Amino acid sequence: MQCVVRLFVIPADRVPAGRPMPANKIEVEAACRDGLRKAAATQVTAEGYRIRSISFGPEGLLVYAEEQP
């Protein structure tokens, strides 16, 4: 199963309460719905971000993350 992930990143200079940048879209694939969360988390952390939240929205997964200083 595939899913579109909308990734909102809060830049390091705006952490902890700043506005995120506009969303980037990435795709993840997993065998089940729960696996999609894990796949998204793995991909986002591999890109060097710290995850704040992951949730399912009407159009796929929403991920909010912070840039690491």
PDB file of N, CA, C, O and CB in Angstrom:
ATOM      1  N   MET A   1       0.843  -1.154   0.000  1.00  0.00           N
ATOM      2  CA  MET A   1       0.000   0.000   0.000  1.00  0.00           C
ATOM      3  C   MET A   1       0.896   1.227   0.000  1.00  0.00           C
ATOM      4  O   MET A   1       1.914   1.261   0.691  1.00  0.00           O
ATOM      5  CB  MET A   1      -0.963  -0.008   1.205  1.00  0.00           C
ATOM      6  N   GLN A   2       0.517   2.231  -0.774  1.00  0.00           N
ATOM      7  CA  GLN A   2       1.276   3.472  -0.867  1.00  0.00           C
ATOM      8  C   GLN A   2       0.495   4.610  -0.241  1.00  0.00           C
ATOM      9  O   GLN A   2      -0.733   4.572  -0.161  1.00  0.00           O
ATOM     10  CB  GLN A   2       1.615   3.796  -2.327  1.00  0.00           C
ATOM     11  N   CYS A   3       1.228   5.628   0.203  1.00  0.00           N
ATOM     12  CA  CYS A   3       0.583   6.757   0.846  1.00  0.00           C
ATOM     13  C   CYS A   3       1.393   8.031   0.574  1.00  0.00           C
ATOM     14  O   CYS A   3       2.624   8.011   0.568  1.00  0.00           O
ATOM     15  CB  CYS A   3       0.435   6.509   2.371  1.00  0.00           C
ATOM     16  N   VAL A   4       0.685   9.123   0.352  1.00  0.00           N
ATOM     17  CA  VAL A   4       1.336  10.422   0.206  1.00  0.00           C
ATOM     18  C   VAL A   4       1.498  11.014   1.598  1.00  0.00           C
ATOM     19  O   VAL A   4       0.565  11.018   2.402  1.00  0.00           O
ATOM     20  CB  VAL A   4       0.514  11.381  -0.733  1.00  0.00           C
ATOM     21  N   VAL A   5       2.694  11.513   1.866  1.00  0.00           N
ATOM     22  CA  VAL A   5       2.999  12.137   3.156  1.00  0.00           C
ATOM     23  C   VAL A   5       3.226  13.623   2.913  1.00  0.00           C
ATOM     24  O   VAL A   5       4.035  14.014   2.071  1.00  0.00           O
ATOM     25  CB  VAL A   5       4.256  11.475   3.839  1.00  0.00           C
ATOM     26  N   ARG A   6       2.500  14.439   3.662  1.00  0.00           N
ATOM     27  CA  ARG A   6       2.737  15.881   3.618  1.00  0.00           C
ATOM     28  C   ARG A   6       3.632  16.211   4.801  1.00  0.00           C
ATOM     29  O   ARG A   6       3.225  16.097   5.957  1.00  0.00           O
ATOM     30  CB  ARG A   6       1.385  16.709   3.659  1.00  0.00           C
ATOM     31  N   LEU A   7       4.867  16.626   4.493  1.00  0.00           N
ATOM     32  CA  LEU A   7       5.878  16.877   5.506  1.00  0.00           C
ATOM     33  C   LEU A   7       6.020  18.376   5.739  1.00  0.00           C
ATOM     34  O   LEU A   7       6.424  19.117   4.844  1.00  0.00           O
ATOM     35  CB  LEU A   7       7.226  16.263   5.092  1.00  0.00           C
ATOM     36  N   PHE A   8       5.685  18.811   6.942  1.00  0.00           N
ATOM     37  CA  PHE A   8       5.840  20.204   7.354  1.00  0.00           C
ATOM     38  C   PHE A   8       7.074  20.290   8.240  1.00  0.00           C
ATOM     39  O   PHE A   8       7.148  19.614   9.266  1.00  0.00           O
ATOM     40  CB  PHE A   8       4.562  20.733   8.102  1.00  0.00           C
ATOM     41  N   VAL A   9       8.039  21.113   7.855  1.00  0.00           N
ATOM     42  CA  VAL A   9       9.292  21.226   8.593  1.00  0.00           C
ATOM     43  C   VAL A   9       9.385  22.606   9.236  1.00  0.00           C
ATOM     44  O   VAL A   9       9.186  23.631   8.583  1.00  0.00           O
ATOM     45  CB  VAL A   9      10.506  20.975   7.662  1.00  0.00           C
ATOM     46  N   ILE A  10       9.691  22.605  10.530  1.00  0.00           N
ATOM     47  CA  ILE A  10       9.937  23.847  11.248  1.00  0.00           C
ATOM     48  C   ILE A  10      11.444  24.094  11.203  1.00  0.00           C
ATOM     49  O   ILE A  10      12.216  23.284  11.716  1.00  0.00           O
ATOM     50  CB  ILE A  10       9.399  23.782  12.735  1.00  0.00           C
ATOM     51  N   PRO A  11      11.871  25.210  10.593  1.00  0.00           N
ATOM     52  CA  PRO A  11      13.304  25.491  10.503  1.00  0.00           C
ATOM     53  C   PRO A  11      13.935  25.635  11.888  1.00  0.00           C
ATOM     54  O   PRO A  11      13.267  26.029  12.844  1.00  0.00           O
ATOM     55  CB  PRO A  11      13.542  26.762   9.686  1.00  0.00           C
ATOM     56  N   ALA A  12      15.225  25.312  11.989  1.00  0.00           N
ATOM     57  CA  ALA A  12      15.935  25.322  13.268  1.00  0.00           C
ATOM     58  C   ALA A  12      15.859  26.682  13.955  1.00  0.00           C
ATOM     59  O   ALA A  12      15.791  26.743  15.183  1.00  0.00           O
ATOM     60  CB  ALA A  12      17.390  24.933  13.060  1.00  0.00           C
ATOM     61  N   ASP A  13      15.867  27.773  13.190  1.00  0.00           N
ATOM     62  CA  ASP A  13      15.823  29.102  13.804  1.00  0.00           C
ATOM     63  C   ASP A  13      14.435  29.475  14.322  1.00  0.00           C
ATOM     64  O   ASP A  13      14.284  30.495  14.995  1.00  0.00           O
ATOM     65  CB  ASP A  13      16.280  30.139  12.808  1.00  0.00           C
ATOM     66  N   ARG A  14      13.421  28.665  14.019  1.00  0.00           N
ATOM     67  CA  ARG A  14      12.054  28.928  14.493  1.00  0.00           C
ATOM     68  C   ARG A  14      11.585  27.951  15.574  1.00  0.00           C
ATOM     69  O   ARG A  14      10.487  28.102  16.108  1.00  0.00           O
ATOM     70  CB  ARG A  14      11.095  28.874  13.326  1.00  0.00           C
ATOM     71  N   VAL A  15      12.402  26.960  15.897  1.00  0.00           N
ATOM     72  CA  VAL A  15      12.030  25.965  16.905  1.00  0.00           C
ATOM     73  C   VAL A  15      12.014  26.646  18.260  1.00  0.00           C
ATOM     74  O   VAL A  15      12.934  27.427  18.504  1.00  0.00           O
ATOM     75  CB  VAL A  15      13.015  24.747  16.901  1.00  0.00           C
ATOM     76  N   PRO A  16      11.085  26.442  19.156  1.00  0.00           N
ATOM     77  CA  PRO A  16      10.097  25.376  19.171  1.00  0.00           C
ATOM     78  C   PRO A  16       8.714  25.798  18.686  1.00  0.00           C
ATOM     79  O   PRO A  16       7.881  24.934  18.413  1.00  0.00           O
ATOM     80  CB  PRO A  16       9.986  24.834  20.543  1.00  0.00           C
ATOM     81  N   ALA A  17       8.444  27.098  18.570  1.00  0.00           N
ATOM     82  CA  ALA A  17       7.059  27.504  18.315  1.00  0.00           C
ATOM     83  C   ALA A  17       6.856  28.237  17.000  1.00  0.00           C
ATOM     84  O   ALA A  17       5.830  28.893  16.814  1.00  0.00           O
ATOM     85  CB  ALA A  17       6.585  28.370  19.425  1.00  0.00           C
ATOM     86  N   GLY A  18       7.796  28.141  16.099  1.00  0.00           N
ATOM     87  CA  GLY A  18       7.672  28.849  14.834  1.00  0.00           C
ATOM     88  C   GLY A  18       6.772  28.146  13.841  1.00  0.00           C
ATOM     89  O   GLY A  18       6.413  26.980  14.004  1.00  0.00           O
ATOM     90  N   ARG A  19       6.426  28.880  12.822  1.00  0.00           N
ATOM     91  CA  ARG A  19       5.610  28.307  11.747  1.00  0.00           C
ATOM     92  C   ARG A  19       6.439  27.374  10.877  1.00  0.00           C
ATOM     93  O   ARG A  19       7.617  27.627  10.623  1.00  0.00           O
ATOM     94  CB  ARG A  19       4.993  29.421  10.885  1.00  0.00           C
ATOM     95  N   PRO A  20       5.820  26.303  10.427  1.00  0.00           N
ATOM     96  CA  PRO A  20       6.541  25.411   9.510  1.00  0.00           C
ATOM     97  C   PRO A  20       6.590  25.998   8.106  1.00  0.00           C
ATOM     98  O   PRO A  20       5.794  26.865   7.747  1.00  0.00           O
ATOM     99  CB  PRO A  20       5.880  24.023   9.477  1.00  0.00           C
ATOM    100  N   MET A  21       7.533  25.508   7.330  1.00  0.00           N
ATOM    101  CA  MET A  21       7.613  25.875   5.917  1.00  0.00           C
ATOM    102  C   MET A  21       6.466  25.172   5.188  1.00  0.00           C
ATOM    103  O   MET A  21       5.876  24.238   5.730  1.00  0.00           O
ATOM    104  CB  MET A  21       9.013  25.484   5.296  1.00  0.00           C
ATOM    105  N   PRO A  22       6.141  25.610   3.961  1.00  0.00           N
ATOM    106  CA  PRO A  22       5.101  24.892   3.199  1.00  0.00           C
ATOM    107  C   PRO A  22       5.449  23.414   3.065  1.00  0.00           C
ATOM    108  O   PRO A  22       6.618  23.029   3.062  1.00  0.00           O
ATOM    109  CB  PRO A  22       4.922  25.520   1.798  1.00  0.00           C
ATOM    110  N   ALA A  23       4.425  22.613   2.956  1.00  0.00           N
ATOM    111  CA  ALA A  23       4.595  21.153   2.959  1.00  0.00           C
ATOM    112  C   ALA A  23       5.324  20.640   1.729  1.00  0.00           C
ATOM    113  O   ALA A  23       5.116  21.111   0.611  1.00  0.00           O
ATOM    114  CB  ALA A  23       3.250  20.479   3.055  1.00  0.00           C
ATOM    115  N   ASN A  24       6.186  19.660   1.971  1.00  0.00           N
ATOM    116  CA  ASN A  24       6.786  18.859   0.908  1.00  0.00           C
ATOM    117  C   ASN A  24       5.980  17.574   0.834  1.00  0.00           C
ATOM    118  O   ASN A  24       5.478  17.094   1.850  1.00  0.00           O
ATOM    119  CB  ASN A  24       8.325  18.574   1.169  1.00  0.00           C
ATOM    120  N   LYS A  25       5.856  17.022  -0.348  1.00  0.00           N
ATOM    121  CA  LYS A  25       5.150  15.751  -0.489  1.00  0.00           C
ATOM    122  C   LYS A  25       6.148  14.655  -0.801  1.00  0.00           C
ATOM    123  O   LYS A  25       6.980  14.781  -1.700  1.00  0.00           O
ATOM    124  CB  LYS A  25       4.068  15.831  -1.590  1.00  0.00           C
ATOM    125  N   ILE A  26       6.046  13.579  -0.039  1.00  0.00           N
ATOM    126  CA  ILE A  26       6.857  12.393  -0.284  1.00  0.00           C
ATOM    127  C   ILE A  26       5.921  11.193  -0.297  1.00  0.00           C
ATOM    128  O   ILE A  26       4.795  11.282   0.193  1.00  0.00           O
ATOM    129  CB  ILE A  26       7.986  12.228   0.799  1.00  0.00           C
ATOM    130  N   GLU A  27       6.367  10.090  -0.843  1.00  0.00           N
ATOM    131  CA  GLU A  27       5.557   8.874  -0.854  1.00  0.00           C
ATOM    132  C   GLU A  27       6.265   7.783  -0.075  1.00  0.00           C
ATOM    133  O   GLU A  27       7.486   7.641  -0.138  1.00  0.00           O
ATOM    134  CB  GLU A  27       5.273   8.410  -2.298  1.00  0.00           C
ATOM    135  N   VAL A  28       5.477   7.021   0.656  1.00  0.00           N
ATOM    136  CA  VAL A  28       5.995   5.867   1.382  1.00  0.00           C
ATOM    137  C   VAL A  28       5.157   4.653   1.014  1.00  0.00           C
ATOM    138  O   VAL A  28       4.027   4.768   0.539  1.00  0.00           O
ATOM    139  CB  VAL A  28       5.981   6.111   2.922  1.00  0.00           C
ATOM    140  N   GLU A  29       5.744   3.489   1.247  1.00  0.00           N
ATOM    141  CA  GLU A  29       5.056   2.233   0.930  1.00  0.00           C
ATOM    142  C   GLU A  29       5.257   1.260   2.075  1.00  0.00           C
ATOM    143  O   GLU A  29       6.339   1.172   2.656  1.00  0.00           O
ATOM    144  CB  GLU A  29       5.574   1.624  -0.406  1.00  0.00           C
ATOM    145  N   ALA A  30       4.187   0.525   2.391  1.00  0.00           N
ATOM    146  CA  ALA A  30       4.248  -0.486   3.448  1.00  0.00           C
ATOM    147  C   ALA A  30       3.159  -1.518   3.196  1.00  0.00           C
ATOM    148  O   ALA A  30       2.271  -1.316   2.367  1.00  0.00           O
ATOM    149  CB  ALA A  30       4.089   0.160   4.862  1.00  0.00           C
ATOM    150  N   ALA A  31       3.239  -2.624   3.923  1.00  0.00           N
ATOM    151  CA  ALA A  31       2.281  -3.712   3.757  1.00  0.00           C
ATOM    152  C   ALA A  31       0.924  -3.403   4.394  1.00  0.00           C
ATOM    153  O   ALA A  31      -0.103  -3.918   3.952  1.00  0.00           O
ATOM    154  CB  ALA A  31       2.846  -4.984   4.351  1.00  0.00           C
ATOM    155  N   CYS A  32       0.920  -2.559   5.437  1.00  0.00           N
ATOM    156  CA  CYS A  32      -0.329  -2.258   6.130  1.00  0.00           C
ATOM    157  C   CYS A  32      -0.354  -0.792   6.551  1.00  0.00           C
ATOM    158  O   CYS A  32       0.644  -0.080   6.431  1.00  0.00           O
ATOM    159  CB  CYS A  32      -0.507  -3.177   7.359  1.00  0.00           C
ATOM    160  N   ARG A  33      -1.505  -0.355   7.044  1.00  0.00           N
ATOM    161  CA  ARG A  33      -1.680   1.049   7.443  1.00  0.00           C
ATOM    162  C   ARG A  33      -0.718   1.446   8.574  1.00  0.00           C
ATOM    163  O   ARG A  33      -0.126   2.524   8.528  1.00  0.00           O
ATOM    164  CB  ARG A  33      -3.132   1.292   7.887  1.00  0.00           C
ATOM    165  N   ASP A  34      -0.564   0.595   9.571  1.00  0.00           N
ATOM    166  CA  ASP A  34       0.368   0.897  10.655  1.00  0.00           C
ATOM    167  C   ASP A  34       1.806   0.966  10.148  1.00  0.00           C
ATOM    168  O   ASP A  34       2.610   1.746  10.657  1.00  0.00           O
ATOM    169  CB  ASP A  34       0.253  -0.153  11.762  1.00  0.00           C
ATOM    170  N   GLY A  35       2.117   0.176   9.177  1.00  0.00           N
ATOM    171  CA  GLY A  35       3.446   0.192   8.588  1.00  0.00           C
ATOM    172  C   GLY A  35       3.760   1.493   7.878  1.00  0.00           C
ATOM    173  O   GLY A  35       4.923   1.880   7.761  1.00  0.00           O
ATOM    174  N   LEU A  36       2.709   2.177   7.400  1.00  0.00           N
ATOM    175  CA  LEU A  36       2.919   3.462   6.734  1.00  0.00           C
ATOM    176  C   LEU A  36       3.488   4.491   7.699  1.00  0.00           C
ATOM    177  O   LEU A  36       4.364   5.272   7.328  1.00  0.00           O
ATOM    178  CB  LEU A  36       1.608   3.974   6.135  1.00  0.00           C
ATOM    179  N   ARG A  37       3.000   4.498   8.929  1.00  0.00           N
ATOM    180  CA  ARG A  37       3.544   5.420   9.944  1.00  0.00           C
ATOM    181  C   ARG A  37       5.021   5.143  10.180  1.00  0.00           C
ATOM    182  O   ARG A  37       5.833   6.067  10.225  1.00  0.00           O
ATOM    183  CB  ARG A  37       2.764   5.294  11.274  1.00  0.00           C
ATOM    184  N   LYS A  38       5.366   3.872  10.331  1.00  0.00           N
ATOM    185  CA  LYS A  38       6.763   3.502  10.568  1.00  0.00           C
ATOM    186  C   LYS A  38       7.635   3.871   9.374  1.00  0.00           C
ATOM    187  O   LYS A  38       8.749   4.369   9.542  1.00  0.00           O
ATOM    188  CB  LYS A  38       6.879   2.000  10.860  1.00  0.00           C
ATOM    189  N   ALA A  39       7.129   3.627   8.173  1.00  0.00           N
ATOM    190  CA  ALA A  39       7.891   3.960   6.967  1.00  0.00           C
ATOM    191  C   ALA A  39       8.108   5.467   6.858  1.00  0.00           C
ATOM    192  O   ALA A  39       9.194   5.919   6.493  1.00  0.00           O
ATOM    193  CB  ALA A  39       7.168   3.439   5.714  1.00  0.00           C
ATOM    194  N   ALA A  40       7.076   6.239   7.173  1.00  0.00           N
ATOM    195  CA  ALA A  40       7.210   7.695   7.134  1.00  0.00           C
ATOM    196  C   ALA A  40       8.215   8.167   8.176  1.00  0.00           C
ATOM    197  O   ALA A  40       9.059   9.015   7.885  1.00  0.00           O
ATOM    198  CB  ALA A  40       5.847   8.370   7.364  1.00  0.00           C
ATOM    199  N   ALA A  41       8.130   7.626   9.382  1.00  0.00           N
ATOM    200  CA  ALA A  41       9.059   8.003  10.447  1.00  0.00           C
ATOM    201  C   ALA A  41      10.491   7.667  10.067  1.00  0.00           C
ATOM    202  O   ALA A  41      11.399   8.465  10.298  1.00  0.00           O
ATOM    203  CB  ALA A  41       8.687   7.304  11.753  1.00  0.00           C
ATOM    204  N   THR A  42      10.698   6.509   9.494  1.00  0.00           N
ATOM    205  CA  THR A  42      12.033   6.096   9.085  1.00  0.00           C
ATOM    206  C   THR A  42      12.597   7.039   8.023  1.00  0.00           C
ATOM    207  O   THR A  42      13.754   7.451   8.104  1.00  0.00           O
ATOM    208  CB  THR A  42      12.006   4.660   8.558  1.00  0.00           C
ATOM    209  N   GLN A  43      11.783   7.374   7.036  1.00  0.00           N
ATOM    210  CA  GLN A  43      12.247   8.234   5.951  1.00  0.00           C
ATOM    211  C   GLN A  43      12.533   9.654   6.445  1.00  0.00           C
ATOM    212  O   GLN A  43      13.539  10.252   6.062  1.00  0.00           O
ATOM    213  CB  GLN A  43      11.209   8.270   4.827  1.00  0.00           C
ATOM    214  N   VAL A  44      11.664  10.189   7.285  1.00  0.00           N
ATOM    215  CA  VAL A  44      11.842  11.556   7.781  1.00  0.00           C
ATOM    216  C   VAL A  44      13.067  11.656   8.686  1.00  0.00           C
ATOM    217  O   VAL A  44      13.836  12.610   8.572  1.00  0.00           O
ATOM    218  CB  VAL A  44      10.590  12.017   8.540  1.00  0.00           C
ATOM    219  N   THR A  45      13.259  10.707   9.565  1.00  0.00           N
ATOM    220  CA  THR A  45      14.438  10.746  10.438  1.00  0.00           C
ATOM    221  C   THR A  45      15.725  10.498   9.644  1.00  0.00           C
ATOM    222  O   THR A  45      16.778  11.026   9.998  1.00  0.00           O
ATOM    223  CB  THR A  45      14.304   9.702  11.564  1.00  0.00           C
ATOM    224  N   ALA A  46      15.650   9.710   8.589  1.00  0.00           N
ATOM    225  CA  ALA A  46      16.821   9.482   7.736  1.00  0.00           C
ATOM    226  C   ALA A  46      17.245  10.768   7.029  1.00  0.00           C
ATOM    227  O   ALA A  46      18.416  10.931   6.686  1.00  0.00           O
ATOM    228  CB  ALA A  46      16.523   8.385   6.701  1.00  0.00           C
ATOM    229  N   GLU A  47      16.307  11.672   6.812  1.00  0.00           N
ATOM    230  CA  GLU A  47      16.620  12.958   6.197  1.00  0.00           C
ATOM    231  C   GLU A  47      17.163  13.959   7.216  1.00  0.00           C
ATOM    232  O   GLU A  47      17.488  15.092   6.861  1.00  0.00           O
ATOM    233  CB  GLU A  47      15.382  13.527   5.522  1.00  0.00           C
ATOM    234  N   GLY A  48      17.264  13.541   8.487  1.00  0.00           N
ATOM    235  CA  GLY A  48      17.877  14.384   9.509  1.00  0.00           C
ATOM    236  C   GLY A  48      16.927  15.231  10.322  1.00  0.00           C
ATOM    237  O   GLY A  48      17.364  16.137  11.032  1.00  0.00           O
ATOM    238  N   TYR A  49      15.636  14.958  10.237  1.00  0.00           N
ATOM    239  CA  TYR A  49      14.653  15.733  10.992  1.00  0.00           C
ATOM    240  C   TYR A  49      14.260  15.021  12.281  1.00  0.00           C
ATOM    241  O   TYR A  49      14.382  13.802  12.392  1.00  0.00           O
ATOM    242  CB  TYR A  49      13.413  15.991  10.138  1.00  0.00           C
ATOM    243  N   ARG A  50      13.789  15.793  13.249  1.00  0.00           N
ATOM    244  CA  ARG A  50      13.239  15.249  14.495  1.00  0.00           C
ATOM    245  C   ARG A  50      11.724  15.339  14.389  1.00  0.00           C
ATOM    246  O   ARG A  50      11.186  16.425  14.174  1.00  0.00           O
ATOM    247  CB  ARG A  50      13.778  16.025  15.768  1.00  0.00           C
ATOM    248  N   ILE A  51      11.032  14.225  14.536  1.00  0.00           N
ATOM    249  CA  ILE A  51       9.578  14.180  14.364  1.00  0.00           C
ATOM    250  C   ILE A  51       8.877  14.745  15.588  1.00  0.00           C
ATOM    251  O   ILE A  51       9.209  14.417  16.727  1.00  0.00           O
ATOM    252  CB  ILE A  51       9.107  12.741  14.102  1.00  0.00           C
ATOM    253  N   ARG A  52       7.896  15.604  15.323  1.00  0.00           N
ATOM    254  CA  ARG A  52       7.034  16.122  16.386  1.00  0.00           C
ATOM    255  C   ARG A  52       5.731  15.344  16.433  1.00  0.00           C
ATOM    256  O   ARG A  52       5.258  14.981  17.510  1.00  0.00           O
ATOM    257  CB  ARG A  52       6.752  17.620  16.181  1.00  0.00           C
ATOM    258  N   SER A  53       5.147  15.084  15.260  1.00  0.00           N
ATOM    259  CA  SER A  53       3.893  14.327  15.236  1.00  0.00           C
ATOM    260  C   SER A  53       3.681  13.694  13.867  1.00  0.00           C
ATOM    261  O   SER A  53       4.155  14.185  12.843  1.00  0.00           O
ATOM    262  CB  SER A  53       2.700  15.236  15.592  1.00  0.00           C
ATOM    263  N   ILE A  54       2.952  12.586  13.894  1.00  0.00           N
ATOM    264  CA  ILE A  54       2.526  11.892  12.670  1.00  0.00           C
ATOM    265  C   ILE A  54       1.065  11.525  12.864  1.00  0.00           C
ATOM    266  O   ILE A  54       0.691  10.941  13.882  1.00  0.00           O
ATOM    267  CB  ILE A  54       3.414  10.607  12.370  1.00  0.00           C
ATOM    268  N   SER A  55       0.239  11.870  11.878  1.00  0.00           N
ATOM    269  CA  SER A  55      -1.179  11.500  11.969  1.00  0.00           C
ATOM    270  C   SER A  55      -1.752  11.317  10.572  1.00  0.00           C
ATOM    271  O   SER A  55      -1.235  11.851   9.591  1.00  0.00           O
ATOM    272  CB  SER A  55      -1.985  12.574  12.749  1.00  0.00           C
ATOM    273  N   PHE A  56      -2.830  10.549  10.510  1.00  0.00           N
ATOM    274  CA  PHE A  56      -3.519  10.366   9.240  1.00  0.00           C
ATOM    275  C   PHE A  56      -4.506  11.502   9.043  1.00  0.00           C
ATOM    276  O   PHE A  56      -5.263  11.848   9.950  1.00  0.00           O
ATOM    277  CB  PHE A  56      -4.237   8.997   9.185  1.00  0.00           C
ATOM    278  N   GLY A  57      -4.490  12.072   7.859  1.00  0.00           N
ATOM    279  CA  GLY A  57      -5.446  13.100   7.478  1.00  0.00           C
ATOM    280  C   GLY A  57      -6.296  12.582   6.330  1.00  0.00           C
ATOM    281  O   GLY A  57      -6.138  11.434   5.916  1.00  0.00           O
ATOM    282  N   PRO A  58      -7.186  13.402   5.814  1.00  0.00           N
ATOM    283  CA  PRO A  58      -8.076  12.944   4.744  1.00  0.00           C
ATOM    284  C   PRO A  58      -7.358  12.614   3.439  1.00  0.00           C
ATOM    285  O   PRO A  58      -7.883  11.864   2.616  1.00  0.00           O
ATOM    286  CB  PRO A  58      -9.113  13.989   4.480  1.00  0.00           C
ATOM    287  N   GLU A  59      -6.155  13.169   3.243  1.00  0.00           N
ATOM    288  CA  GLU A  59      -5.434  12.937   1.996  1.00  0.00           C
ATOM    289  C   GLU A  59      -4.156  12.128   2.192  1.00  0.00           C
ATOM    290  O   GLU A  59      -3.331  12.060   1.281  1.00  0.00           O
ATOM    291  CB  GLU A  59      -5.101  14.253   1.347  1.00  0.00           C
ATOM    292  N   GLY A  60      -3.976  11.519   3.351  1.00  0.00           N
ATOM    293  CA  GLY A  60      -2.770  10.746   3.616  1.00  0.00           C
ATOM    294  C   GLY A  60      -2.198  11.095   4.972  1.00  0.00           C
ATOM    295  O   GLY A  60      -2.917  11.544   5.864  1.00  0.00           O
ATOM    296  N   LEU A  61      -0.896  10.887   5.123  1.00  0.00           N
ATOM    297  CA  LEU A  61      -0.235  11.162   6.387  1.00  0.00           C
ATOM    298  C   LEU A  61       0.225  12.616   6.463  1.00  0.00           C
ATOM    299  O   LEU A  61       0.633  13.209   5.465  1.00  0.00           O
ATOM    300  CB  LEU A  61       0.951  10.223   6.578  1.00  0.00           C
ATOM    301  N   LEU A  62       0.150  13.169   7.658  1.00  0.00           N
ATOM    302  CA  LEU A  62       0.691  14.486   7.953  1.00  0.00           C
ATOM    303  C   LEU A  62       1.826  14.309   8.949  1.00  0.00           C
ATOM    304  O   LEU A  62       1.660  13.662   9.982  1.00  0.00           O
ATOM    305  CB  LEU A  62      -0.411  15.448   8.508  1.00  0.00           C
ATOM    306  N   VAL A  63       2.968  14.880   8.638  1.00  0.00           N
ATOM    307  CA  VAL A  63       4.119  14.786   9.536  1.00  0.00           C
ATOM    308  C   VAL A  63       4.620  16.196   9.803  1.00  0.00           C
ATOM    309  O   VAL A  63       4.850  16.977   8.879  1.00  0.00           O
ATOM    310  CB  VAL A  63       5.255  13.887   8.928  1.00  0.00           C
ATOM    311  N   TYR A  64       4.783  16.506  11.076  1.00  0.00           N
ATOM    312  CA  TYR A  64       5.408  17.761  11.498  1.00  0.00           C
ATOM    313  C   TYR A  64       6.762  17.398  12.083  1.00  0.00           C
ATOM    314  O   TYR A  64       6.862  16.521  12.941  1.00  0.00           O
ATOM    315  CB  TYR A  64       4.515  18.550  12.545  1.00  0.00           C
ATOM    316  N   ALA A  65       7.797  18.072  11.618  1.00  0.00           N
ATOM    317  CA  ALA A  65       9.152  17.759  12.053  1.00  0.00           C
ATOM    318  C   ALA A  65       9.953  19.042  12.238  1.00  0.00           C
ATOM    319  O   ALA A  65       9.589  20.105  11.736  1.00  0.00           O
ATOM    320  CB  ALA A  65       9.848  16.831  11.041  1.00  0.00           C
ATOM    321  N   GLU A  66      11.066  18.910  12.980  1.00  0.00           N
ATOM    322  CA  GLU A  66      11.962  20.030  13.237  1.00  0.00           C
ATOM    323  C   GLU A  66      13.301  19.769  12.577  1.00  0.00           C
ATOM    324  O   GLU A  66      13.780  18.636  12.537  1.00  0.00           O
ATOM    325  CB  GLU A  66      12.138  20.263  14.751  1.00  0.00           C
ATOM    326  N   GLU A  67      13.898  20.831  12.062  1.00  0.00           N
ATOM    327  CA  GLU A  67      15.278  20.727  11.603  1.00  0.00           C
ATOM    328  C   GLU A  67      16.171  20.606  12.830  1.00  0.00           C
ATOM    329  O   GLU A  67      15.901  21.215  13.866  1.00  0.00           O
ATOM    330  CB  GLU A  67      15.686  21.959  10.722  1.00  0.00           C
ATOM    331  N   GLN A  68      17.221  19.829  12.711  1.00  0.00           N
ATOM    332  CA  GLN A  68      18.181  19.699  13.806  1.00  0.00           C
ATOM    333  C   GLN A  68      19.219  20.803  13.670  1.00  0.00           C
ATOM    334  O   GLN A  68      19.700  21.062  12.567  1.00  0.00           O
ATOM    335  CB  GLN A  68      18.861  18.288  13.805  1.00  0.00           C
ATOM    336  N   PRO A  69      19.572  21.459  14.770  1.00  0.00           N
ATOM    337  CA  PRO A  69      20.598  22.533  14.685  1.00  0.00           C
ATOM    338  C   PRO A  69      21.967  21.990  14.347  1.00  0.00           C
ATOM    339  O   PRO A  69      22.925  22.755  14.240  1.00  0.00           O
ATOM    340  CB  PRO A  69      20.678  23.303  16.000  1.00  0.00           C
TER     341      PRO A  69
END
